[in-house]
Amino acid sequence: MKTRQLTQARLLEKVVYDPGTGKFTHLGRRRPKVGQFDKDGYVKISIDGIKHQAHRLAWLYMTGSYPPADMHVDHRNAVRDDNRWQNLRLATYAENQAYRLASVPDGPGRGASGVRGVYWDGRKERWFVQVRAKKKVHYGGYHADIQCAANAAAALRTQIKTQQVTP
């Protein structure tokens, strides 16, 4: 049964999922541990020679079907290997990206402020605001202090939302 479309029945034959811990175990094996990390930090589980993401398998295990094609299984706490049932939810692509945690100043990337839509421009030595929505980039100007830039980013996001609602 080497197919990408794994059924809940076949999944139940191969593994057991504990919703409280988010861990999977193999049935009838001497070494019951299952899954390994991929390069992005997600847990992958091989069933019938095909690797599947553990959070999607958890959704299949608990609901009996895969999520719709246009939906993602999102981790509420943004921890990619935390596959507890209470930590998983359905989200659109846009919602999934919006739920991502803002980076911290010591985190990856140059100019990371820890505030969504606020970036440091080292050449001008000022914070600038840039918000993306519906494949467009909206600029909110330069600011000397991060709090002013954060306020401007929030105001710009609100303005973009109201423009999208009213044609």
Secondary structure, DSSP 8 states (H G I E B T S, - for coil): ---SS--HHHHHHHEEEETTTTEEEESS-SS-B--EE-TTS-EEEEETTEEEEHHHHHHHHHHSS---TT-EEEETT--TT---GGGEEEE-HHHHHHTS----TTSSSTTB-SSTTEEEETTTTEEEEEEEETTEEEEEEEESSHHHHHHHHHHHHHHHHHHHH--
